[in-house]
C-alpha cells in the first residue's frame, strides 16, 4: 500500500549524495510504488540538492579549502572527472557524472573547472532527467522480467 511517507523516503534518499536517484528509483519500484511517481519524486529530491551545490558552490569551496587546504592532491574521482571534462566538456561531465562519480561531485567539479552556474544547472538537469527515466524504465521492466521468471 502506497503512502506519502514512502515517497518522502524516496525523496530523501535521492537527495543524499552517493545514493541519489540512481539508487532511490530502483528501491521505490521494488517496493511496489508507482514507477512514474517514484521517478518524479526521486528526480526532485536529487535535483534539489544539486541546486544547492550549484548555488552554494563558493561557500562549499571556501569550506573545503579551509578544511583540506588548497594544495590537496586530486583524488581518483577528481582525476576521472577532469579527464571527462577535457574530452567532452560540461555536457559529457553532466551526462556521465551520475554513473561514474555522482551528480553532486560532477556539478562541483564542473564549476571548479570554470563552467557557469546557469550552464551547469541546465546540463545537470538534463542529465538527471535522462538518467531518472532510464533507471525508472530499466527498474520497472527489470522487475517485471524477474517476476515473470520467478
Secondary structure, 3 states (H helix, E strand, C coil): CCCHHHHHHHHHHHHCCCCHHHHHHHHHHHHCCCHHHHHHHHHHHHHHHHHHHHHCHHHHHHHHHHHHCCCCCCCHHHHHHHHHHHHHHHHHHHHHHHHHCCHHHHHHHHHHCCCCHHHHHHHHHHHHHHHHHHHHHHHHHHHHHHHHHC
